[in-house]
């Protein structure tokens, strides 16, 4: 199982240093095309996507997040930090299991 990143230049550089492949997405079209292509790769188990890029293709991301179990799509903050009104991964897990970690 592989990780794959759809992100900006900074994220690609950082994740490449630990062996995660990815693609640069600067527009909604590039992001949409990258997501469609990576969803066809059976070796990819987790797709990381910058929050700001995910907002460009929100409808497409939500379609896969809520209708498919695999691969997992995880939105991550970029170097500017988490977007306003977005829950952290910890908050989402706490809400899902009902226990504060």
Secondary structure as the mmCIF struct_conf table of DSSP 4:
data_model
#
loop_
_struct_conf.conf_type_id
_struct_conf.id
_struct_conf.beg_label_comp_id
_struct_conf.beg_label_asym_id
_struct_conf.beg_label_seq_id
_struct_conf.end_label_comp_id
_struct_conf.end_label_asym_id
_struct_conf.end_label_seq_id
STRN STRN1 UNK A 2 UNK A 7
HELX_RH_AL_P HELX_RH_AL_P1 UNK A 9 UNK A 16
TURN_TY1_P TURN_TY1_P1 UNK A 17 UNK A 19
STRN STRN2 UNK A 21 UNK A 24
BEND BEND1 UNK A 27 UNK A 27
HELX_RH_AL_P HELX_RH_AL_P2 UNK A 28 UNK A 39
TURN_TY1_P TURN_TY1_P2 UNK A 40 UNK A 40
TURN_TY1_P TURN_TY1_P3 UNK A 42 UNK A 43
STRN STRN3 UNK A 44 UNK A 50
HELX_RH_AL_P HELX_RH_AL_P3 UNK A 51 UNK A 56
TURN_TY1_P TURN_TY1_P4 UNK A 57 UNK A 57
HELX_RH_AL_P HELX_RH_AL_P4 UNK A 58 UNK A 67
BEND BEND2 UNK A 70 UNK A 71
STRN STRN4 UNK A 72 UNK A 76
STRN STRN5 UNK A 78 UNK A 78
TURN_TY1_P TURN_TY1_P5 UNK A 79 UNK A 80
STRN STRN6 UNK A 81 UNK A 81
HELX_LH_PP_P HELX_LH_PP_P1 UNK A 82 UNK A 83
TURN_TY1_P TURN_TY1_P6 UNK A 84 UNK A 85
HELX_RH_AL_P HELX_RH_AL_P5 UNK A 89 UNK A 97
BEND BEND3 UNK A 98 UNK A 99
#
